[in-house]
Amino acid sequence: MRTLCDVCESAAAILFCAADEAALCRACDEKVHMCNKLASRHVRVGIAKPNEVPRCDICENSPAFFYCEVDGSSLCLQCDMMVHVGGK
């Protein structure tokens, strides 16, 4: 199963932007992130095939979107919020 772009909702997403919490195809990534200097600084990562996505080290169920170098852990969005923001 492929992930659709959150912007155009038709093309396959190839990148994920954590700042925007959005999966993007190449064309939409260029439109969104090349429009201004601030947006162009967003870190985007490639989206792996579903069977290659690592699982969260805490809940062991959700796909991991973040890697914490301090903790040495791969984390999903929910667990990252609980660990690094204290669930607030």
ZASE-398000 format. One line per 3 residues: number of its first residue (from 1); their letters; for each residue x negated, y negated, z of N, C-alpha, C. Coordinates in nm, 4 decimals. Layout:
BEGIN
NUM> A> X:Y:Z:X:Y:Z:X:Y:Z  ...;
***
This chain:
BEGIN
1> MRT> -0.0846:0.1184:0.0000:0.0000:0.0000:0.0000:-0.0892:-0.1248:0.0000  -0.0617:-0.2170:-0.0899:-0.1421:-0.3379:-0.0961:-0.0765:-0.4500:-0.0169  -0.1572:-0.5430:0.0260:-0.1089:-0.6597:0.0984:-0.0855:-0.7712:-0.0019;
4> LCD> 0.0338:-0.8299:0.0009:0.0639:-0.9405:-0.0895:0.0137:-1.0720:-0.0320  -0.0207:-1.1615:-0.1202:-0.0635:-1.2958:-0.0837:0.0495:-1.3674:-0.0098  0.0167:-1.4300:0.1028:0.1171:-1.5016:0.1813:0.1618:-1.6320:0.1152;
7> VCE> 0.0858:-1.6812:0.0188:0.1216:-1.8073:-0.0469:0.2116:-1.7823:-0.1683  0.1622:-1.7078:-0.2658:0.2409:-1.6867:-0.3885:0.3362:-1.5674:-0.3777  0.3102:-1.4794:-0.2819:0.3940:-1.3617:-0.2564:0.4095:-1.2693:-0.3767;
10> SAA> 0.3117:-1.2726:-0.4692:0.3210:-1.1830:-0.5841:0.1901:-1.1110:-0.6138  0.0784:-1.1784:-0.5971:-0.0516:-1.1177:-0.6260:-0.1057:-1.0441:-0.5032  -0.1930:-0.9487:-0.5274:-0.2557:-0.8747:-0.4180:-0.3533:-0.9659:-0.3437;
13> AIL> -0.3445:-0.9651:-0.2122:-0.4357:-1.0448:-0.1296:-0.5713:-0.9756:-0.1242  -0.6770:-1.0550:-0.1319:-0.8120:-0.9991:-0.1232:-0.8909:-1.0597:-0.0076  -0.8375:-1.1680:0.0508:-0.9054:-1.2372:0.1605:-0.8084:-1.2648:0.2749;
16> FCA> -0.8631:-1.2743:0.3965:-0.7826:-1.3139:0.5123:-0.8495:-1.4345:0.5762  -0.7710:-1.5389:0.6023:-0.8199:-1.6590:0.6696:-0.7620:-1.6595:0.8109  -0.8483:-1.6437:0.9103:-0.8024:-1.6404:1.0487:-0.7470:-1.7760:1.0914;
19> ADE> -0.8069:-1.8846:1.0435:-0.7602:-2.0188:1.0814:-0.6167:-2.0431:1.0360  -0.5838:-1.9938:0.9178:-0.4485:-2.0101:0.8639:-0.3595:-1.8904:0.8953  -0.4199:-1.7830:0.9498:-0.3492:-1.6573:0.9735:-0.2756:-1.6139:0.8467;
22> AAL> -0.3502:-1.6145:0.7355:-0.2894:-1.5853:0.6055:-0.3783:-1.4947:0.5208  -0.3125:-1.4040:0.4510:-0.3779:-1.3205:0.3505:-0.3592:-1.3903:0.2166  -0.4654:-1.3997:0.1376:-0.4609:-1.4790:0.0148:-0.5213:-1.4062:-0.1045;
25> CRA> -0.4621:-1.4297:-0.2216:-0.5234:-1.3831:-0.3456:-0.6323:-1.4849:-0.3826  -0.7163:-1.4523:-0.4799:-0.8276:-1.5407:-0.5177:-0.7769:-1.6785:-0.5628  -0.6737:-1.6831:-0.6466:-0.6239:-1.8112:-0.6990:-0.5701:-1.9001:-0.5877;
28> CDE> -0.4917:-1.8433:-0.4965:-0.4343:-1.9232:-0.3873:-0.5421:-1.9650:-0.2880  -0.6418:-1.8790:-0.2650:-0.7524:-1.9160:-0.1773:-0.8225:-2.0400:-0.2321  -0.8464:-2.0418:-0.3614:-0.9129:-2.1583:-0.4215:-0.8267:-2.2836:-0.4076;
31> KVH> -0.6951:-2.2705:-0.4318:-0.6058:-2.3868:-0.4189:-0.6013:-2.4385:-0.2755  -0.5870:-2.3464:-0.1795:-0.5711:-2.3841:-0.0389:-0.7011:-2.4352:0.0219  -0.8110:-2.3680:-0.0046:-0.9345:-2.3998:0.0660:-1.0287:-2.4948:-0.0070;
34> MCN> -1.0006:-2.5258:-0.1302:-1.0854:-2.6201:-0.2012:-1.0207:-2.7590:-0.2097  -0.9068:-2.7766:-0.1433:-0.8356:-2.9046:-0.1528:-0.8982:-3.0138:-0.0666  -0.9690:-2.9763:0.0403:-1.0365:-3.0779:0.1216:-1.1548:-3.0161:0.1959;
37> KLA> -1.2406:-3.1014:0.2472:-1.3649:-3.0569:0.3104:-1.3386:-2.9721:0.4353  -1.2407:-3.0079:0.5141:-1.2113:-2.9344:0.6369:-1.1636:-2.7926:0.6062  -1.0697:-2.7796:0.5144:-1.0173:-2.6478:0.4782:-1.1251:-2.5608:0.4152;
40> SRH> -1.2183:-2.6216:0.3447:-1.3239:-2.5437:0.2789:-1.4186:-2.4794:0.3799  -1.4147:-2.5237:0.5054:-1.4994:-2.4667:0.6106:-1.4380:-2.3433:0.6763  -1.3100:-2.3143:0.6487:-1.2468:-2.1969:0.7080:-1.3227:-2.0708:0.6685;
43> VRV> -1.3465:-1.9855:0.7643:-1.4127:-1.8582:0.7374:-1.3081:-1.7601:0.6877  -1.3348:-1.7006:0.5727:-1.2442:-1.5992:0.5174:-1.3204:-1.4688:0.5040  -1.2496:-1.3603:0.5266:-1.3123:-1.2287:0.5146:-1.2341:-1.1450:0.4149;
46> GIA> -1.3045:-1.0551:0.3493:-1.2398:-0.9656:0.2543:-1.1447:-0.8703:0.3238  -1.0390:-0.8366:0.2555:-0.9425:-0.7405:0.3090:-0.9817:-0.6019:0.2593  -0.9974:-0.5120:0.3532:-1.0345:-0.3745:0.3192:-0.9113:-0.2971:0.2743;
49> KPN> -0.9352:-0.1861:0.2101:-0.8249:-0.0957:0.1767:-0.7658:-0.0458:0.3078  -0.6330:-0.0224:0.3114:-0.5686:0.0152:0.4376:-0.6358:0.1296:0.5128  -0.6876:0.2270:0.4425:-0.7509:0.3389:0.5124:-0.8916:0.3059:0.5616;
52> EVP> -0.9440:0.1871:0.5266:-1.0774:0.1461:0.5701:-1.0735:0.0412:0.6803  -0.9558:-0.0065:0.7168:-0.9435:-0.1110:0.8180:-0.9693:-0.0512:0.9558  -1.0644:-0.1079:1.0303:-1.0890:-0.0554:1.1651:-0.9717:-0.0862:1.2574;
55> RCD> -0.9530:-0.0045:1.3558:-0.8474:-0.0236:1.4548:-0.9016:-0.1034:1.5729  -0.8132:-0.1719:1.6408:-0.8463:-0.2501:1.7593:-0.9051:-0.1573:1.8659  -1.0159:-0.1986:1.9267:-1.0800:-0.1177:2.0300:-1.0008:-0.1140:2.1599;
58> ICE> -0.9086:-0.2088:2.1787:-0.8323:-0.2124:2.3037:-0.7026:-0.1335:2.2915  -0.6152:-0.1718:2.1997:-0.4863:-0.1018:2.1886:-0.4976:0.0246:2.1030  -0.6032:0.0337:2.0234:-0.6305:0.1477:1.9361:-0.5179:0.1778:1.8374;
61> NSP> -0.4321:0.0792:1.8122:-0.3198:0.0999:1.7222:-0.3187:-0.0007:1.6076  -0.3286:-0.1278:1.6389:-0.3197:-0.2338:1.5389:-0.4509:-0.2508:1.4640  -0.4424:-0.3017:1.3404:-0.5658:-0.3284:1.2659:-0.6465:-0.4388:1.3337;
64> AFF> -0.7769:-0.4238:1.3354:-0.8648:-0.5248:1.3943:-0.8893:-0.6366:1.2931  -0.8704:-0.7600:1.3368:-0.8962:-0.8769:1.2522:-1.0215:-0.9513:1.2950  -1.0640:-0.9299:1.4192:-1.1755:-1.0061:1.4744:-1.2799:-0.9124:1.5343;
67> YCE> -1.4043:-0.9562:1.5311:-1.5103:-0.8845:1.6005:-1.5740:-0.9811:1.6986  -1.5754:-0.9442:1.8257:-1.6368:-1.0275:1.9290:-1.7794:-0.9795:1.9505  -1.8768:-1.0636:1.9169:-2.0165:-1.0258:1.9330:-2.0540:-1.0138:2.0804;
70> VDG> -1.9941:-1.0954:2.1661:-2.0247:-1.0914:2.3094:-1.9801:-0.9584:2.3701  -1.8573:-0.9175:2.3379:-1.8026:-0.7929:2.3920:-1.8389:-0.6706:2.3083  -1.8816:-0.6930:2.1843:-1.9099:-0.5817:2.0943:-1.7844:-0.5048:2.0590;
73> SSL> -1.6707:-0.5761:2.0451:-1.5412:-0.5105:2.0218:-1.4711:-0.5658:1.8991  -1.4016:-0.4763:1.8300:-1.3120:-0.5160:1.7210:-1.1739:-0.5315:1.7819  -1.1073:-0.6432:1.7511:-0.9806:-0.6743:1.8171:-0.8714:-0.7152:1.7184;
76> CLQ> -0.7483:-0.6768:1.7497:-0.6331:-0.7266:1.6753:-0.5986:-0.8653:1.7303  -0.5096:-0.9353:1.6646:-0.4748:-1.0711:1.7059:-0.4187:-1.0741:1.8474  -0.3278:-0.9812:1.8789:-0.2638:-0.9805:2.0104:-0.3653:-0.9545:2.1224;
79> CDM> -0.4505:-0.8550:2.1049:-0.5493:-0.8234:2.2078:-0.6546:-0.9333:2.2187  -0.6914:-0.9956:2.1067:-0.7851:-1.1067:2.1108:-0.7283:-1.2200:2.1961  -0.5997:-1.2487:2.1805:-0.5357:-1.3536:2.2601:-0.5367:-1.3163:2.4092;
82> MVH> -0.5080:-1.1899:2.4400:-0.5042:-1.1454:2.5799:-0.6443:-1.1531:2.6429  -0.7455:-1.1109:2.5694:-0.8810:-1.1062:2.6236:-0.9459:-1.2453:2.6298  -0.9328:-1.3226:2.5238:-1.0073:-1.4479:2.5145:-0.9286:-1.5722:2.5528;
85> VGG> -0.7988:-1.5614:2.5600:-0.7173:-1.6780:2.5975:-0.6421:-1.6485:2.7268  -0.6501:-1.5290:2.7746:-0.5839:-1.4934:2.8995:-0.4339:-1.4743:2.8858  -0.3872:-1.4491:2.7642:-0.2451:-1.4235:2.7428:-0.1571:-1.5458:2.7517;
88> K> -0.2181:-1.6637:2.7566:-0.1385:-1.7870:2.7679:-0.0934:-1.8344:2.6322;
***
